[in-house]
Amino acid sequence: MAQEKTEKRSLSPEELKQRLTSEQYHVTQEQGTERPFANRYWDFKGKGVYHCLVCGNDLFGSYAKYDSGTGWPSFYEPLTSSAVEEHEDRGLLMVRTEVVCGRCGSHLGHVFNDGPEPSGLRYCMNSASLDFEERDDEGRDLRGENARGGQKGEV
């Protein structure tokens, strides 16, 4: 079952700095971006579920992962509509939509309107913000209401 949303940022910055690598901390807590084509999951093909590295929240199923050609892991939808939150990002002299964990608020990446069907979205995530759990169902059993408004089990 998808994990419920809980209180934001339960660990202090000091605790996170001890637990995370400097790159993981920079990406998740300081809205950093890792290098393309030189990160853990950009071309990873495992079947399972991607979790928030900071709090373990279920974020994306491998069924929704695709090769966007950008050098970062990309997905066409999160597992549930509450798995992630989106915020306007006006950094780098452009307007983008930042994606953060729906449970702890850690920075994950950005979402763009140039993805494949069925959503037309590209959730472009940083590997440094993700952890992976192998599952034969590719996360389909964890789906609830997703970004397209579909129900559990709907493809």
N, C-alpha and C positions, 0 to 999 in steps of 0.2 A: 504494500500500500504506500502511496506517496506520503512523504513526511509532511507534517503540518508546519505552518509558519510559526516561528517562535520569536522571542525577543531579539532585537538586533544587537550585534557586536558584543558577545558575552565575554570575550577575552580582551585583556588590556593590550595596548601597543607593545609593551614590554614582553608580555607572554607570547604574543604573536612573533616578535622578533627572535625569540628563543626557539620557537617551534618551526618557523618557516625559513627557507633559504633567503638570501638578500633579494634574489630575483622574484621569488614568490611574494615576498612582502611588498616589494615595489609595485608589482602588478596588481595584487589584490587590495592593498591598502592605500596606495598612492596613485591609482589609476594609470599605471605604467602599461607598456606594450612590449612584448618580447619580439625578437627578430623572427621574420617569416622564414619558413623552410629550415629552421634550425631549432625546432622545438619538439617536444615529446610526442604529441598526438596529431600533427598535421597530416601525416600519411599512414597513421595507425589504422588497422582494419579489424581489430578485435570486436567481438559481439558482446554487448553488455550495456552498462549504465555509467555515465559520466556524472561525478558528484562534485560539489563544491569542496575544494581542498581545505578550506578553513573550517566549515561546520558539518560537512558530510551530506548536505541536502541533495536529493536526487534532482538532477538538472535536465539531462538529455539522454535519449536512448540512441544506441548505435544505428537503429533502423532509420533515423532521421539525419545521419551524418552523410555528407557527400563531398566530393573533391571540387572545391570552388576555384582552384588554381591560384589561390591567394597566399598559400604557405601557412595558413592557420587552420585549426579544426573548424569546420563549418557545419551547421545544422539547419534544417528548414523549420523546425519547431522545438520548443521545450516539451518535457514530459507532461507538464500541467500548466495551466494559466498562472498559477501562483508560484511556480518553481523559480521564476525570475521576475524582476521588475525592470522597467525601462524609464530612463530619465534623459532629458535634453542635455547634450554636452556641447558647449560652445568653445571648447579648447582647440588649439591648433588652427585658429583663424577660419574655422568652418563649423557648421551645425551638424551634429551627428546624434544618434540615439545610443546612449550608454546602456549596457545590460549589467545588472548587478544580481547577486544571489537574493532570492525572495525571502530567505531566512535570516542571513547575517549581514547582508548589504555589501559584501565584498565585490569588488570590480571583477567582471568576467571578460568583457569585451564590448562589441557594438553590434547592432542589428541594422541591416540595409535592405532596401526594397528591390534587390536584384537577384533573388534566389529562385530556385526551381519550384515547380508545382509540387505539392498542392497548395503551399502557402504563399509562394512568391517572395519569401523572406530568406535572408542569409544571416544567421546568428554566427558571427565571426568571433570565436572565443580564443583566449590565451590558454595554451596548455599549462602554463604556470599557475593557473587558477583552478585546474581540474585534477581530479583523481578518477581512476577507472576501476570498475568491478565487472569481472567477466560474468555474463549471464546468457544462457542459451536463448532466452526470449527477447534479447536485445532491448529490454526495458519496456516492451509492449504491455506486460502485466502491471506495470506501475502507472500506466496512462490513466488519467482522469479526464477532466475537461482540459483540452489543450489549446494552443494558440489559435486554432481554427474553430474552436468551439465544439469539436467532436467529443465523443464519449469514449470511455475505456474500451479498448479492443478495436476501435474503428481505425481503419487504415486510410 
